[in-house]
Amino acid sequence: MTDGKQNILFTREQYRALLKAVYLGNWMANAYRGDDALAEYESISDYIFSLAPLFGLAKYIDQEEAEHGHYEPTRFFEESTGVHRLHHEYDEESLWDELAEELGRRDMHARYTPEQIAAMTQNEWRDKLSTLIDAYDQEFITHGIERLRIEQK
């Protein structure tokens, strides 16, 4: 019986890609959590980043933090690897997707009573909701937020 550990060989470029994937995964899981970070993502990120010097990439980790057992990526890592750009692209795309979906759901419940919704087949409900969401998607593609307003009641 083994102890469950395995050796995995990486080229420098594969390791660099792994660093980015681990960083982005930890960011997605924990960026909004503050002090309630999920430890499993933090710990695997620390472990993978701790290996950076073995690949000649010590410049990717904050040496001061590393002395305390926490491996925080440097600004150089974020900018030179493109993860900063990926954050921005993800945030931009998910903002529009989530906004269109939430507005579509709001309109679905405003347009139909709970009884009407309950009487719909799954496909009918999905089609009607998709039509509403698609209208917002098209609006945002065409006009961005230019015509978006908050009503004062």
N, CA and C of each residue as an Amber inpcrd file, in Angstrom:
protein
   459
   0.8470000  -1.1800000   0.0000000   0.0000000   0.0000000   0.0000000
   0.8960000   1.2490000   0.0000000   0.5350000   2.2260000  -0.8210000
   1.3230000   3.4590000  -0.9060000   0.7460000   4.4980000   0.0490000
   1.5070000   5.5440000   0.2310000   1.0460000   6.6310000   1.0960000
   0.1610000   7.6170000   0.3320000  -0.1790000   7.3010000  -0.9130000
  -1.0510000   8.1570000  -1.7020000  -0.3140000   9.2580000  -2.4370000
   0.9840000   9.3550000  -2.2620000   1.7560000  10.3900000  -2.9380000
   2.2720000   9.8570000  -4.2660000   2.3110000  10.7280000  -5.2330000
   2.8100000  10.3960000  -6.5570000   3.7530000  11.4970000  -7.0160000
   4.7060000  11.1450000  -7.8160000   5.5700000  12.1300000  -8.4530000
   4.9730000  12.4690000  -9.8070000   4.9440000  13.7450000 -10.0920000
   4.4670000  14.2130000 -11.3920000   5.5670000  15.0910000 -11.9620000
   5.9460000  14.8380000 -13.1840000   6.9940000  15.6160000 -13.8310000
   6.3740000  16.7030000 -14.7010000   6.8900000  17.9110000 -14.5640000
   6.4220000  19.0480000 -15.3490000   7.6060000  19.7210000 -16.0180000
   7.3820000  20.2220000 -17.2240000   8.3540000  21.1340000 -17.8090000
   8.1470000  22.4870000 -17.1280000   9.0470000  23.3880000 -17.3490000
   8.9150000  24.7310000 -16.7590000   7.6310000  25.3980000 -17.2570000
   7.3480000  25.2450000 -18.5480000   6.1440000  25.8650000 -19.1030000
   4.8670000  25.2070000 -18.5730000   4.8740000  23.9040000 -18.3820000
   3.7150000  23.2250000 -17.8020000   3.5070000  23.6710000 -16.3550000
   4.5950000  23.8190000 -15.6160000   4.4880000  24.2730000 -14.2350000
   3.9500000  25.7060000 -14.1980000   4.4320000  26.5360000 -15.1020000
   3.9600000  27.9240000 -15.1790000   2.4510000  27.9460000 -15.4510000
   1.9820000  27.0700000 -16.3610000   0.5430000  26.9770000 -16.6350000
  -0.2110000  26.4770000 -15.3970000   0.3770000  25.5210000 -14.6800000
  -0.2390000  25.0160000 -13.4480000  -0.3490000  26.1310000 -12.4100000
   0.6830000  26.9490000 -12.2730000   0.6410000  28.0760000 -11.3390000
  -0.5370000  28.9860000 -11.6620000  -0.6990000  29.3000000 -12.9310000
  -1.7930000  30.1820000 -13.3270000  -3.1450000  29.5370000 -13.0200000
  -3.2900000  28.2500000 -13.3340000  -4.5560000  27.5610000 -13.0800000
  -4.8690000  27.5000000 -11.5890000  -3.8640000  27.1980000 -10.7780000
  -4.0670000  27.1260000  -9.3270000  -4.3910000  28.5070000  -8.7690000
  -3.6750000  29.5020000  -9.2330000  -3.9220000  30.8800000  -8.7960000
  -5.3630000  31.2850000  -9.1210000  -5.7860000  31.0360000 -10.3770000
  -7.1300000  31.4200000 -10.7900000  -8.2010000  30.6340000 -10.0340000
  -7.9480000  29.3470000  -9.7890000  -8.8990000  28.5460000  -9.0240000
  -9.0420000  29.0400000  -7.5970000  -7.9360000  29.3460000  -6.9610000
  -7.9670000  29.8670000  -5.5990000  -8.6510000  31.2370000  -5.5770000
  -8.3510000  32.0510000  -6.5850000  -8.9760000  33.3690000  -6.6590000
 -10.4870000  33.2300000  -6.7870000 -10.9380000  32.3350000  -7.6710000
 -12.3770000  32.1680000  -7.8670000 -13.0480000  31.6710000  -6.5830000
 -12.4140000  30.7620000  -5.8850000 -12.9980000  30.1800000  -4.6770000
 -12.9490000  31.1340000  -3.4870000 -11.9150000  31.9820000  -3.4190000
 -11.6730000  32.7190000  -2.1880000 -11.6360000  34.2370000  -2.2800000
 -11.6040000  34.8150000  -3.4570000 -11.4020000  36.2650000  -3.5840000
 -12.4290000  37.0820000  -2.7980000 -13.6330000  36.6320000  -2.7460000
 -14.6950000  37.3890000  -2.0840000 -14.9210000  36.9670000  -0.6250000
 -14.1810000  35.9950000  -0.1360000 -14.4510000  35.4270000   1.1860000
 -13.7620000  36.1440000   2.3390000 -12.7010000  36.8610000   2.0850000
 -11.9910000  37.5310000   3.1670000 -11.3960000  36.5310000   4.1390000
 -11.7050000  36.6780000   5.4180000 -11.1470000  35.8090000   6.4590000
 -11.7340000  34.4000000   6.4540000 -12.7930000  34.1790000   5.6950000
 -13.4340000  32.8670000   5.6360000 -12.9730000  32.0480000   4.4240000
 -11.7220000  32.2290000   4.0300000 -11.1940000  31.5360000   2.8460000
 -11.2770000  30.0260000   3.0310000 -11.5280000  29.3400000   1.9280000
 -11.5840000  27.8850000   1.9430000 -10.1570000  27.3400000   1.9930000
  -9.8410000  26.6520000   3.0590000  -8.4710000  26.2160000   3.3310000
  -7.9130000  25.2740000   2.2700000  -8.7440000  24.4110000   1.7030000
  -8.2160000  23.4540000   0.7210000  -7.6340000  24.1620000  -0.4940000
  -8.2260000  25.2820000  -0.8990000  -7.7040000  26.0240000  -2.0470000
  -6.4680000  26.8290000  -1.6510000  -6.5160000  27.4080000  -0.4790000
  -5.3520000  28.1530000   0.0180000  -4.1440000  27.2370000   0.1680000
  -4.3490000  26.0670000   0.7420000  -3.2210000  25.1870000   1.0150000
  -2.6160000  24.6090000  -0.2620000  -3.4380000  24.2550000  -1.2510000
  -2.8590000  23.7350000  -2.4910000  -2.1550000  24.8530000  -3.2360000
  -2.6990000  26.0500000  -3.1690000  -2.0330000  27.1950000  -3.7940000
  -0.6810000  27.4380000  -3.1440000  -0.6420000  27.4280000  -1.8190000
   0.6340000  27.5970000  -1.1010000   1.6350000  26.5170000  -1.5170000
   1.1780000  25.2940000  -1.5850000   2.0800000  24.1960000  -1.9240000
   2.6410000  24.3510000  -3.3400000   1.7640000  24.5830000  -4.3030000
   2.2090000  24.7070000  -5.6940000   3.1280000  25.9210000  -5.8530000
   2.7860000  27.0320000  -5.2350000   3.6530000  28.2150000  -5.3190000
   4.9780000  28.0110000  -4.5870000   4.9870000  27.1760000  -3.5730000
   6.2360000  26.9320000  -2.8370000   7.2850000  26.2620000  -3.7220000
   6.8370000  25.6280000  -4.8010000   7.7510000  24.9360000  -5.7110000
   8.3520000  25.8590000  -6.7780000   7.9210000  27.0870000  -6.8170000
   8.3760000  28.0190000  -7.8530000   9.8980000  28.1280000  -7.9510000
  10.6290000  28.2050000  -6.8350000  12.0920000  28.2930000  -6.9650000
  12.7140000  27.0830000  -7.6760000  12.1160000  25.9140000  -7.5440000
  12.6420000  24.7300000  -8.2210000  12.5830000  24.8670000  -9.7450000
  11.6930000  25.7060000 -10.2170000  11.5370000  25.9160000 -11.6540000
  12.1530000  27.2380000 -12.1020000  12.9200000  27.8670000 -11.2130000
  13.5450000  29.1390000 -11.5580000  12.5630000  30.2890000 -11.6050000
  11.4700000  30.1670000 -10.8640000  10.4170000  31.1820000 -10.8920000
  10.1740000  31.8070000  -9.5170000  11.2230000  31.9370000  -8.7310000
  11.0910000  32.5270000  -7.3970000  10.5500000  33.9510000  -7.4600000
  10.7520000  34.6170000  -8.5850000  10.2520000  35.9850000  -8.7430000
   8.7220000  36.0430000  -8.7420000   8.0760000  34.9050000  -8.8380000
   6.6170000  34.8500000  -8.8230000   6.0320000  34.8240000  -7.4170000
   6.8730000  34.6360000  -6.3880000   6.3420000  34.5670000  -5.0200000
   6.9260000  35.6670000  -4.1620000   6.1000000  36.1950000  -3.2940000
   6.4990000  37.2260000  -2.3460000   7.3810000  36.5660000  -1.2930000
   8.6520000  36.8890000  -1.3070000   9.6140000  36.2320000  -0.4240000
   9.3350000  36.4980000   1.0600000   8.8570000  37.6750000   1.3610000
   8.5500000  38.0060000   2.7600000   7.4320000  37.1130000   3.2950000
   6.3770000  36.9350000   2.4980000   5.2760000  36.0610000   2.8930000
   5.7460000  34.6090000   2.9620000   6.6130000  34.1990000   2.0300000
   7.1020000  32.8240000   1.9810000   7.8540000  32.4590000   3.2560000
   8.5330000  33.4150000   3.8430000   9.2490000  33.1600000   5.0980000
   8.2940000  32.7750000   6.2200000   7.0310000  33.1400000   6.0820000
   6.0120000  32.8080000   7.0880000   5.1480000  31.6250000   6.6560000
   5.5530000  30.9200000   5.5990000   4.8330000  29.7310000   5.1670000
   3.6400000  29.9950000   4.2690000   3.4520000  31.2520000   3.8710000
   2.3570000  31.5940000   2.9610000   2.9690000  32.0940000   1.6590000
   2.5160000  31.5540000   0.5600000   3.1120000  31.8600000  -0.7310000
   2.1720000  32.7280000  -1.5640000   2.3250000  34.0050000  -1.3890000
   1.5130000  34.9930000  -2.0890000   2.1920000  35.3450000  -3.4120000
   1.4560000  35.3250000  -4.5180000   2.0590000  35.6910000  -5.7960000
   2.4120000  37.1770000  -5.8360000   3.4330000  37.4870000  -6.5890000
   3.8500000  38.8810000  -6.7310000   3.0230000  39.5750000  -7.8130000
   3.0990000  40.8850000  -7.8120000   2.4680000  41.6670000  -8.8700000
   3.0790000  41.2850000 -10.2240000   4.3800000  41.0100000 -10.2190000
   5.0650000  40.5840000 -11.4460000   4.4000000  39.3310000 -12.0160000
   4.0930000  38.3630000 -11.1550000   3.4010000  37.1500000 -11.6000000
   2.0660000  37.5130000 -12.2340000   1.2730000  38.3200000 -11.5420000
  -0.0660000  38.6620000 -12.0190000  -0.0320000  39.3760000 -13.3660000
   0.9350000  40.2620000 -13.5440000   1.0000000  41.0320000 -14.7820000
   1.6990000  40.2850000 -15.9120000   2.7840000  39.6010000 -15.6130000
   3.5710000  38.9790000 -16.6800000   2.9510000  37.6870000 -17.2100000
   2.1180000  37.0340000 -16.4260000   1.5090000  35.7740000 -16.8750000
   0.1330000  35.9710000 -17.5090000  -0.4120000  37.1440000 -17.4030000
  -1.7200000  37.4130000 -17.9890000  -2.8980000  37.0820000 -17.0930000
  -2.6620000  36.6100000 -15.8630000  -3.8000000  36.2670000 -15.0020000
  -4.6050000  37.5070000 -14.6310000  -3.9420000  38.6530000 -14.5450000
  -4.6530000  39.9040000 -14.2460000  -5.6600000  40.2010000 -15.3590000
  -5.2350000  40.0310000 -16.6100000  -6.1050000  40.2350000 -17.7650000
  -7.2450000  39.2180000 -17.7510000  -6.9320000  37.9580000 -17.4060000
  -7.9670000  36.9290000 -17.3390000  -9.0120000  37.2520000 -16.2820000
  -8.5750000  37.8030000 -15.1310000  -9.5290000  38.2480000 -14.0940000
 -10.4950000  39.2540000 -14.7030000  -9.9150000  40.2420000 -15.3600000
 -10.7270000  41.3180000 -15.9180000 -11.7160000  40.7840000 -16.9550000
 -11.2410000  39.9290000 -17.8580000 -12.1170000  39.3600000 -18.8800000
 -13.2430000  38.5430000 -18.2500000 -12.9090000  37.7530000 -17.2450000
 -13.9170000  36.9380000 -16.5680000 -14.9550000  37.8290000 -15.8790000
 -14.4760000  38.8260000 -15.1520000 -15.3940000  39.7330000 -14.4570000
 -16.3090000  40.4410000 -15.4430000 -15.7310000  40.9150000 -16.5370000
 -16.5070000  41.6310000 -17.5450000 -17.5940000  40.7390000 -18.1410000
 -17.2200000  39.5460000 -18.5440000 -18.1760000  38.6360000 -19.1730000
 -19.2350000  38.1590000 -18.1760000 -18.8170000  37.7980000 -16.9750000
 -19.7840000  37.2780000 -16.0030000 -20.7250000  38.3760000 -15.5150000
 -20.2690000  39.6150000 -15.4710000 -21.1540000  40.7190000 -15.0910000
 -22.3580000  40.7640000 -16.0190000 -22.1190000  40.7710000 -17.3270000
 -23.2110000  40.8720000 -18.2890000 -24.0980000  39.6310000 -18.2470000
 -23.4880000  38.4640000 -18.1540000 -24.2640000  37.2200000 -18.1030000
 -25.1730000  37.1810000 -16.8800000 -24.6180000  37.4960000 -15.7250000
 -25.3940000  37.4520000 -14.4830000 -26.4800000  38.5160000 -14.4710000
 -26.1480000  39.7130000 -14.9570000 -27.1330000  40.7870000 -14.9840000
 -28.3010000  40.4240000 -15.9010000 -28.0040000  39.9320000 -17.0990000
 -29.0700000  39.5360000 -18.0290000 -29.9320000  38.4310000 -17.4250000
 -29.2910000  37.4540000 -16.7770000 -30.0580000  36.3580000 -16.1880000
 -30.9410000  36.8380000 -15.0450000 -30.4040000  37.6620000 -14.1680000
 -31.2090000  38.1600000 -13.0400000 -32.3720000  39.0210000 -13.5170000
 -32.1210000  39.8860000 -14.5040000 -33.2080000  40.7050000 -15.0320000
 -34.2420000  39.8510000 -15.7550000 -33.7900000  38.8430000 -16.4810000
 -34.7160000  37.9260000 -17.1430000 -35.5900000  37.1950000 -16.1420000
 -34.9790000  36.7010000 -15.0580000 -35.7590000  36.0110000 -14.0130000
 -36.7540000  36.9620000 -13.3510000 -36.3030000  38.1890000 -13.0850000
 -37.2000000  39.1780000 -12.4900000 -38.4040000  39.3990000 -13.3940000
 -38.1390000  39.5850000 -14.6890000 -39.2260000  39.8370000 -15.6360000
 -40.1350000  38.6240000 -15.7830000 -39.5820000  37.4510000 -15.7150000
 -40.3830000  36.2170000 -15.8040000 -41.4100000  36.1990000 -14.6730000
 -40.9690000  36.5380000 -13.4710000 -41.8740000  36.5150000 -12.3180000
 -42.8250000  37.7050000 -12.3180000 -42.4490000  38.7760000 -12.9950000
 -43.3510000  39.9220000 -13.1120000 -44.4160000  39.6680000 -14.1860000
 -44.0540000  38.9240000 -15.2170000 -44.9430000  38.6780000 -16.3470000
 -45.9320000  37.5360000 -16.0900000 -45.4950000  36.5660000 -15.3180000
 -46.3180000  35.3670000 -15.0990000 -46.5630000  35.1640000 -13.6080000
 -47.7550000  34.7020000 -13.2840000 -48.0760000  34.4050000 -11.8840000
 -47.3820000  33.0970000 -11.4910000 -47.2460000  32.8500000 -10.1930000
 -46.6810000  31.5670000  -9.7660000 -47.4720000  30.3770000 -10.3180000
 -48.7860000  30.5260000 -10.4250000 -49.6200000  29.4490000 -10.9560000
 -49.3240000  29.2080000 -12.4410000 -49.1550000  30.2760000 -13.2020000
 -48.8290000  30.1430000 -14.6290000 -47.4630000  29.4760000 -14.8130000
 -46.5230000  29.8710000 -13.9860000 -45.1760000  29.2790000 -14.0670000
 -45.2450000  27.8020000 -13.7070000 -45.9950000  27.4710000 -12.6630000
 -46.1120000  26.0710000 -12.2380000 -46.7740000  25.2140000 -13.3180000
 -47.6550000  25.8090000 -14.1170000 -48.3550000  25.0570000 -15.1600000
 -47.5030000  24.8620000 -16.4170000 -46.4000000  25.5760000 -16.5240000
 -45.5350000  25.4720000 -17.7140000 -44.7380000  24.1730000 -17.6850000
 -44.5170000  23.6230000 -18.8640000 -43.5820000  22.4980000 -18.9530000
 -42.1670000  23.0610000 -18.7520000 -41.2450000  22.1730000 -18.4630000
 -39.8460000  22.6020000 -18.2880000 -39.3350000  23.3190000 -19.5380000
 -39.6460000  22.7600000 -20.7070000 -39.1950000  23.3670000 -21.9670000
 -39.8440000  24.7260000 -22.2090000 -41.1410000  24.8160000 -21.9180000
 -41.8430000  26.0950000 -22.0980000 -41.2510000  27.1550000 -21.1710000
 -41.0430000  26.7950000 -19.9140000 -40.4560000  27.7310000 -18.9450000
 -39.0680000  28.1720000 -19.4100000 -38.2520000  27.2080000 -19.8250000
 -36.8900000  27.5120000 -20.2740000 -36.9070000  28.4160000 -21.5100000
 -37.8120000  28.1440000 -22.4440000 -37.9000000  28.9610000 -23.6640000
 -38.2980000  30.4030000 -23.3470000 -39.3020000  30.5550000 -22.4910000
 -39.7570000  31.9000000 -22.1340000 -38.6640000  32.6640000 -21.3870000
 -38.0040000  31.9870000 -20.4450000 -36.9190000  32.6370000 -19.7070000
 -35.7590000  32.9770000 -20.6430000 -35.4180000  32.0650000 -21.5250000
 -34.3180000  32.3080000 -22.4710000 -34.6130000  33.5020000 -23.3640000
 -35.8580000  33.6530000 -23.7850000 -36.2390000  34.7960000 -24.6180000
 -36.0080000  36.1060000 -23.8680000 -36.3960000  36.1230000 -22.6030000
 -36.1940000  37.3310000 -21.7960000 -34.7030000  37.6180000 -21.5850000
 -33.9470000  36.5910000 -21.2610000 -32.5050000  36.7580000 -21.0410000
 -31.8220000  37.1940000 -22.3310000 -32.2030000  36.5690000 -23.4410000
 -31.6050000  36.9200000 -24.7340000 -31.8580000  38.3850000 -25.0970000
 -33.0340000  38.8860000 -24.7450000 -33.3410000  40.2980000 -25.0220000
 -32.3830000  41.2070000 -24.2600000 -32.1030000  40.8760000 -23.0080000
 -31.1420000  41.6700000 -22.2410000 -29.7230000  41.5030000 -22.7820000
 -29.3670000  40.2800000 -23.1580000 -28.0430000  40.0660000 -23.7640000
 -27.8750000  40.9700000 -24.9810000 -28.8780000  40.9960000 -25.8440000
 -28.7990000  41.8290000 -27.0490000 -28.7350000  43.3140000 -26.6910000
 -29.5110000  43.6990000 -25.7030000 -29.4910000  45.0960000 -25.2450000
 -28.0840000  45.4920000 -24.7880000 -27.4560000  44.6440000 -23.9910000
 -26.1360000  44.9710000 -23.4620000 -25.0680000  44.9370000 -24.5470000
 -25.2230000  44.0350000 -25.5130000 -24.2690000  43.9880000 -26.6350000
 -24.3860000  45.2710000 -27.4560000 -25.6170000  45.7110000 -27.6840000
 -25.8650000  46.8710000 -28.5370000 -25.6030000  48.1940000 -27.8200000
 -26.0610000  48.3000000 -26.5660000 -26.0450000  49.6000000 -25.8910000
 -25.2450000  49.6330000 -24.5890000 -24.6890000  48.5120000 -24.1590000
 -23.9870000  48.5080000 -22.8740000 -24.9410000  48.8970000 -21.7740000
 -24.5230000  49.8180000 -20.9360000 -25.3970000  50.2820000 -19.8450000
 -26.0540000  51.6200000 -20.1640000 -25.8550000  52.1220000 -21.3850000
 -26.3620000  53.4430000 -21.7640000 -27.8400000  53.6320000 -21.4650000
 -28.6610000  52.6180000 -21.6890000 -30.1090000  52.7680000 -21.4830000
 -30.5800000  52.1320000 -20.1860000 -29.6750000  51.7030000 -19.3530000
 -30.0270000  51.0880000 -18.0730000 -30.3030000  52.1950000 -17.0580000
 -31.4520000  52.1370000 -16.4200000 -31.8570000  53.1500000 -15.4440000
 -32.4180000  52.4840000 -14.1900000 -32.2720000  53.1470000 -13.0700000
 -32.8880000  52.7190000 -11.8120000 -34.1090000  53.6120000 -11.5930000
 -35.2600000  52.9830000 -11.4510000 -36.4920000  53.7360000 -11.2100000
 -36.5200000  54.2300000  -9.7850000 -36.9370000  55.4800000  -9.6370000
 -37.1810000  56.0260000  -8.3130000 -38.6620000  55.8860000  -8.0410000
 -39.0240000  55.2020000  -6.9690000 -40.4540000  55.0090000  -6.6620000
 -40.8930000  55.9620000  -5.5950000
